[in-house]
């Protein structure tokens, strides 16, 4: 017996979402597959919320910092913890941000580290997201991915302290201490 799975297109996914069938379900679309999302622990939600506050202050007037909302990619509609996207907000009145609207994405990881480093990294690289940050709460480090190429990032750098500068905003300094709060 051969197992055949159904790959969801973005259009079919939107129909499913709009039908209400998935209401109260914590799922997202990755590479055409419906994937369960992990519930947030206290450390995750505290860190996520504080990073959003910090980045909104740093990027005021330059970009919008979205918290746990969908983005629309080729065959995926994930809900990254944080998406830094282009202004004005009215762009997103009729659609979620597309890859070309995204400056960088951030996943706050504790129980989802494997998924974020093995599954989501492929999705984000394939869609040419120029910068992808994983905040590893367990090991207290920032894993910064740049230079997407096919299904991987060519440059991966880990930080436990210091300052990082996002590619899109070379004059903005982000203190690692304000990301690794737990």
MIMI-889987 format. One line per 2 residues: their letters; for each residue x, y, z of N, C-alpha, C, O. Coordinates in steps of 0.001 Angstrom, whole numbers, plus 500000, padded with zeros to 6 digits. Example, Ala and Ser with C-alpha at 12.3 -4.5 7.8 and 13.67 -1.06 7.14 Angstrom:
AS = 513190:494310:507800:512300:495500:507800:513200:496700:507800:514236:496681:508465; 512850:497750:507080:513670:498940:507140:512900:500030:507870:513409:501138:508039
! end
This chain:
XX = 500837:498819:500000:500000:500000:500000:500881:501244:500000:501831:501337:500778; 500571:502185:499140:501304:503439:499048:500490:504533:499731:499307:504716:499447
XX = 501134:505243:500620:500475:506346:501310:500598:507594:500455:501706:508008:500112; 499479:508192:500112:499454:509414:499321:498877:510522:500194:497788:510391:500752
XX = 499620:511603:500301:499119:512736:501087:498680:513838:500140:499152:513930:499007; 497785:514657:500614:497263:515762:499826:498043:517015:500166:498164:517366:501340
XX = 498572:517692:499169:499274:518954:499365:498285:520103:499161:497623:520189:498127; 498196:520963:500140:497277:522090:500096:497915:523264:499364:499056:523629:499646
XX = 497186:523853:498430:497627:525090:497792:497224:526253:498702:496379:526091:499583; 497819:527402:498492:497449:528586:499277:495968:528900:499096:495280:529198:500073
XX = 495461:528838:497858:494042:529129:497605:493132:528163:498344:492161:528584:498974; 493436:526861:498274:492616:525854:498978:492740:526023:500498:491766:525839:501228
XX = 493936:526371:500966:494142:526621:502391:493268:527782:502846:492630:527703:503896; 493232:528866:502062:492399:530016:502429:490921:529639:502453:490176:530093:503322
XX = 490498:528815:501507:489102:528337:501519:488820:527561:502806:487782:527750:503440; 489744:526696:503177:489577:525904:504396:489519:526810:505624:488652:526643:506482
XX = 490441:527765:505709:490463:528693:506842:489164:529492:506898:488554:529624:507959; 488746:530024:505750:487526:530843:505704:486252:530051:505957:485229:530630:506324
XX = 486297:528742:505768:485116:527907:506015:484794:527784:507503:483666:527454:507870; 485782:528048:508358:485569:527931:509796:485871:526559:510349:485827:526362:511563
XX = 486176:525607:509490:486452:524238:509918:487632:524176:510888:487658:523330:511781; 488598:525061:510716:489801:525035:511550:489711:525935:512778:490687:526097:513510
XX = 488534:526518:512997:488378:527402:514141:488766:526669:515419:488389:525514:515617; 489507:527331:516272:490008:526774:517535:491081:525707:517345:491460:525042:518309
XX = 491575:525532:516129:492668:524593:515873:493953:525387:515747:493995:526370:515008; 494987:524990:516439:496290:525655:516351:497113:524931:515294:497884:524023:515603
XX = 496936:525348:514033:497642:524745:512914:498144:525832:511975:497665:526966:512005; 499115:525472:511141:499634:526360:510115:499969:525515:508897:500088:524294:508995
XX = 500122:526164:507754:500453:525474:506513:501950:525615:506250:502466:526725:506126; 502647:524464:506164:504075:524453:505852:504323:523500:504697:504038:522306:504792
XX = 504856:524036:503604:505196:523222:502434:503992:522409:501943:504146:521274:501493; 502792:522997:502032:501581:522334:501567:500968:521365:502562:499951:520740:502262
XX = 501564:521227:503738:501061:520320:504769:500495:521102:505944:501049:522129:506335; 499404:520625:506500:498833:521237:507693:499576:520662:508890:499601:519451:509108
XX = 500184:521568:509665:501052:521168:510763:500525:521760:512062:500153:522932:512116; 500498:520944:513102:500057:521400:514410:501076:522366:515007:502285:522174:514875
XX = 500571:523402:515663:501425:524372:516341:501460:524046:517828:500454:523648:518415; 502616:524218:518417:502805:523928:519829:502224:525056:520688:502336:526227:520325
XX = 501604:524712:521826:501124:525769:522718:502305:526519:523334:503393:525964:523489; 502077:527783:523681:503136:528616:524249:503242:528423:525754:502239:528409:526467
XX = 504471:528276:526221:504739:528267:527652:504945:529688:528149:504982:530629:527356; 505077:529841:529443:505246:531152:530068:506511:531840:529555:506484:533023:529216
XX = 507625:531092:529500:508892:531678:529063:508777:532206:527631:509265:533290:527311; 508130:531424:526789:507972:531787:525384:507146:533064:525256:507565:534011:524591
XX = 505981:533092:525885:505102:534257:525728:505712:535508:526347:505580:536597:525789; 506382:535367:527497:507037:536521:528130:508124:537083:527220:508188:538291:526989
XX = 508979:536196:526706:510075:536618:525826:509525:537254:524560:509960:538336:524164; 508571:536586:523924:507987:537069:522674:507405:538477:522841:507690:539376:522050
XX = 506599:538650:523863:505952:539939:524089:506970:541054:524336:506825:542158:523811; 507989:540766:525128:508997:541783:525432:509860:542118:524227:510259:543270:524058
XX = 510154:541133:523387:510912:541408:522161:510094:542294:521229:510632:543221:520624; 508808:542018:521111:507939:542839:520265:507937:544286:520743:508054:545203:519929
XX = 507808:544501:522025:507829:545858:522581:509165:546533:522262:509193:547680:521817; 510252:545831:522485:511601:546355:522234:511790:546711:520756:512268:547798:520432
XX = 511410:545784:519859:511603:546036:518425:510676:547124:517895:511071:547888:517015; 509464:547209:518406:508562:548286:517969:509154:549651:518306:509026:550600:517532
XX = 509796:549740:519452:510448:550996:519819:511633:551274:518891:511782:552391:518395; 512465:550275:518657:513654:550425:517809:513297:550744:516356:514000:551514:515702
XX = 512213:550159:515851:511873:550252:514427:510704:551198:514137:510150:551184:513038; 510338:552005:515108:509220:552929:514943:509414:553811:513706:510439:554475:513550
XX = 508407:553800:512837:508451:554592:511615:509233:553946:510477:509197:554439:509350; 509942:552847:510754:510750:552164:509738:510103:550872:509236:510183:550536:508054
XX = 509463:550157:510161:508875:548854:509829:507767:548562:510835:507667:549197:511885; 506942:547585:510482:505910:547130:511408:506353:545795:511993:506862:544932:511278
XX = 506157:545634:513296:506513:544403:513990:505216:543656:514283:504433:544058:515144; 505001:542553:513546:503789:541735:513705:504060:540599:514675:505138:540004:514671
XX = 503078:540309:515499:503226:539269:516509:502258:538124:516253:501042:538292:516339; 502817:536946:515935:502046:535702:515803:500875:535806:514828:499758:535392:515137
XX = 501144:536362:513649:500138:536439:512594:500677:535746:511340:501891:535648:511163; 499793:535269:510476:500249:534555:509281:501004:535438:508294:500805:536650:508219
XX = 501873:534780:507548:502504:535356:506366:502201:534391:505223:502053:533191:505456; 502108:534890:504001:501774:534030:502868:503002:533845:501991:503541:534803:501437
XX = 503439:532579:501875:504580:532217:501050:504093:531316:499921:502888:531113:499774; 505008:530772:499121:504612:529978:497945:503606:528879:498250:502513:528872:497683
XX = 503949:527963:499122:503033:526875:499465:502909:526726:500972:502684:525632:501491; 503060:527843:501659:503037:527839:503115:502366:529106:503635:502416:530168:503015
XX = 501744:528952:504786:501219:530117:505487:501494:529933:506976:500583:529707:507772; 502777:530035:507330:503144:529888:508738:502767:531123:509543:502437:532175:508996
XX = 502825:530961:510857:502583:532066:511772:503831:532251:512628:503885:531773:513762; 504835:532944:512087:506047:533146:512887:505730:533954:514141:504785:534742:514171
XX = 506536:533740:515168:506310:534485:516407:506374:535982:516157:505555:536743:516672; 507359:536403:515354:507523:537819:515059:507915:537975:513593:508797:537271:513101
XX = 507259:538893:512906:507618:539219:511521:507826:540721:511431:506950:541502:511805; 508974:541117:510939:509253:542526:510733:508994:542796:509258:509688:542272:508387
XX = 507977:543624:508988:507479:543800:507621:507451:545273:507218:507555:546176:508048; 507306:545474:505919:507287:546819:505347:506047:547599:505761:504992:547030:506042
XX = 506201:548883:505789:505092:549819:505976:504619:550274:504596:505372:550116:503636; 503439:550820:504445:502407:551112:505438:501562:549869:505744:501519:548913:504970
XX = 500907:549919:506876:500066:548795:507298:498920:548513:506333:498425:547388:506267; 498500:549522:505590:497374:549341:504670:497681:548319:503576:496756:547813:502942
XX = 498952:548005:503339:499323:546955:502377:498620:545648:502756:498243:544868:501881; 498445:545411:504053:497954:544124:504552:496446:544105:504795:495930:543231:505491
XX = 495757:545068:504220:494297:545104:504344:493658:543943:503588:492617:543433:504005; 494269:543522:502483:493656:542491:501636:494457:541181:501582:494000:540209:500982
XX = 495623:541146:502191:496416:539906:502215:497438:539974:503338:497808:541050:503808; 497883:538792:503755:498972:538723:504724:500264:539141:504014:500315:539133:502784
XX = 501298:539502:504761:502570:539848:504110:503099:538691:503252:503066:537528:503654; 503585:539048:502067:504263:538106:501183:505754:538159:501474:506206:539035:502211
XX = 506521:537242:500910:507968:537195:501142:508633:538541:500846:509520:538972:501582; 508205:539200:499774:508836:540476:499402:508505:541614:500372:509128:542674:500314
XX = 507536:541404:501258:507168:542413:502259:507941:542245:503565:507855:543094:504453; 508688:541164:503681:509299:540776:504957:510770:541182:505021:511559:540840:504140
XX = 511123:541913:506072:512530:542230:506320:513228:541051:506998:514284:540601:506554; 512616:540556:508089:513135:539343:508710:512080:538725:509606:511103:539368:509989
XX = 512308:537441:509934:511394:536669:510770:512125:536196:512017:513334:535966:512005; 511355:536057:513097:511913:535571:514363:510994:534478:514907:509775:534643:514970
XX = 511603:533367:515295:510899:532316:516031:511524:532240:517418:512746:532168:517549; 510691:532256:518449:511135:532056:519820:510938:530572:520095:509822:530060:520015
XX = 512028:529887:520417:511986:528424:520483:512378:527876:521840:513356:528285:522465; 511566:526938:522253:511898:526141:523426:511561:524701:523066:512455:523894:522806
XX = 510285:524384:523051:509862:523033:522635:509841:522886:521110:509790:521762:520610; 509878:523988:520365:509773:523943:518905:511114:524094:518197:511146:524305:516985
XX = 512208:523991:518921:513528:524251:518341:513810:523357:517134:514294:523842:516111; 513519:522079:517234:513763:521144:516128:512957:521556:514886:513497:521595:513781
XX = 511689:521858:515067:510834:522287:513953:511347:523594:513348:511380:523743:512126; 511744:524534:514194:512199:525840:513718:513529:525748:512970:513762:526505:512028
XX = 514398:524827:513384:515718:524699:512755:515757:523687:511611:516681:523710:510798; 514772:522810:511540:514789:521797:510483:513689:521992:509450:513924:521809:508256
XX = 512495:522359:509892:511361:522493:508979:511193:523931:508494:511193:524201:507293; 511054:524836:509437:510777:526230:509062:511958:526870:508344:511758:527696:507454
XX = 513171:526510:508708:514341:527080:508043:514309:526770:506543:514696:527611:505732; 513856:525585:506173:513748:525206:504755:512696:526071:504069:512941:526623:502997
XX = 511535:526186:504686:510449:526995:504124:510883:528437:503931:510650:529017:502870; 511505:529018:504932:511908:530418:504845:513033:530616:503818:513026:531603:503082
XX = 513984:529704:503764:515066:529814:502772:514515:529670:501352:514882:530442:500466; 513640:528693:501131:513054:528487:499797:512297:529715:499313:512220:529972:498112
XX = 511744:530463:500242:510976:531667:499897:511827:532926:499945:511309:534040:499863; 513128:532743:500077:514104:533838:500018:513894:534909:501093:514091:536100:500850
XX = 513493:534464:502277:513432:535377:503417:514887:535684:503768:515626:534787:504174; 515298:536920:503618:516722:537254:503688:517353:537035:505059:518559:536812:505167
XX = 516538:537099:506094:517085:536965:507440:516075:536243:508327:514891:536583:508344; 516555:535250:509058:515714:534432:509926:516446:534237:511252:517552:533697:511296
XX = 515805:534689:512328:516391:534568:513652:515634:533522:514460:514403:533497:514462; 516378:532659:515144:515786:531707:516078:516345:532040:517454:517557:532027:517667
XX = 515450:532336:518376:515852:532616:519749:515672:531318:520529:514554:530904:520836; 516786:530699:520836:516831:529399:521509:516824:529651:523018:517856:529963:523611
XX = 515639:529511:523631:515508:529784:525061:516247:528760:525913:516815:529108:526949; 516242:527519:525491:516865:526443:526272:518376:526648:526393:518938:526506:527479
XX = 519031:526982:525280:520482:527139:525266:520935:528598:525341:522125:528893:525235; 519973:529508:525524:520228:530939:525703:521123:531513:524610:522203:532039:524876
XX = 520636:531395:523355:521399:531964:522246:520476:532362:521102:519363:531855:520957; 520981:533282:520304:520326:533705:519075:521040:533007:517930:522265:533065:517827
XX = 520272:532347:517069:520827:531703:515880:520332:532503:514690:519145:532489:514364; 521262:533205:514043:520930:534141:512981:521277:533529:511620:522430:533189:511356
XX = 520255:533396:510760:520406:532809:509420:520323:533910:508369:519404:534730:508389; 521292:533924:507449:521262:534867:506325:521736:534153:505060:522218:533021:505115
XX = 521596:534813:503952:521994:534318:502635:521225:533046:502241:521819:531975:502116; 519898:533168:502044:519120:532002:501639:519552:531493:500260:519797:532281:499346
XX = 519642:530174:500125:520027:529537:498871:519303:528199:498778:519640:527250:499486; 518313:528130:497904:517470:526938:497726:516768:526620:499033:515896:527384:499448
XX = 517113:525517:499705:516392:525131:500914:517233:525259:502185:516991:524565:503173; 518227:526159:502147:519037:526380:503348:519602:527801:503344:519504:528528:502355
XX = 520180:528162:504452:520879:529445:504571:522376:529161:504559:522853:528245:505229; 523101:529954:503794:524537:529739:503666:525322:530238:504869:526403:529731:505169
XX = 524771:531238:505559:525467:531759:506735:524583:531605:507969:523438:532057:507999; 525142:530961:508976:524454:530773:510259:525449:531165:511347:526537:530598:511446
XX = 525055:532148:512166:525933:532625:513236:525145:532578:514541:523968:532937:514581; 525807:532133:515604:525172:532057:516917:525751:533131:517840:526952:533399:517829
XX = 524870:533737:518637:525263:534787:519575:524686:534471:520952:523564:533979:521074; 525472:534761:521980:524963:534674:523342:525022:536024:524048:524469:536197:525134
XX = 525699:536976:523414:525775:538333:523967:526210:539273:522847:526532:538841:521741; 526212:540556:523157:526657:541542:522191:525515:542233:521474:524404:542352:521992
XX = 525821:542689:520261:524898:543482:519447:524798:542837:518068:525798:542371:517522; 523594:542810:517506:523419:542403:516110:522756:543554:515364:522026:544362:515938
XX = 523032:543598:514079:522464:544629:513227:521696:543951:512104:522292:543216:511318; 520385:544176:512004:519620:543560:510921:520089:544072:509563:520432:545245:509423
XX = 520101:543195:508570:520539:543574:507224:519738:544746:506664:520297:545638:506026; 518443:544742:506902:517582:545777:506330:517785:547149:506972:517460:548176:506376
XX = 518322:547157:508185:518490:548411:508927:519885:548451:509549:520031:548235:510752; 520910:548726:508739:522289:548665:509229:522635:549688:510310:523680:549574:510950
XX = 521780:550678:510522:522038:551676:511574:521339:551341:512886:521480:552070:513868; 520592:550251:512908:519870:549847:514122:520659:548750:514828:521017:547740:514221
XX = 520924:548957:516102:521627:547953:516901:520635:547269:517830:519882:547922:518552; 520650:545936:517796:519766:545137:518643:520629:544429:519687:521502:543631:519346
XX = 520376:544727:520949:521142:544113:522037:520639:542690:522280:519447:542471:522496; 521557:541735:522243:521215:540326:522456:520547:540142:523831:519642:539321:523975
XX = 520989:540898:524823:520400:540809:526169:518900:541105:526164:518169:540616:527025; 518440:541897:525203:517019:542204:525106:516236:541147:524333:515018:541257:524194
XX = 516928:540122:523829:516278:539011:523140:516270:537753:524010:515310:536983:523991; 517331:537554:524759:517479:536344:525579:517058:536657:527015:517894:536826:527902
XX = 515753:536729:527218:515237:537175:528511:515019:536044:529511:514762:536302:530687; 515116:534811:529066:514842:533692:529980:516006:532774:530106:515937:531785:530835
! end
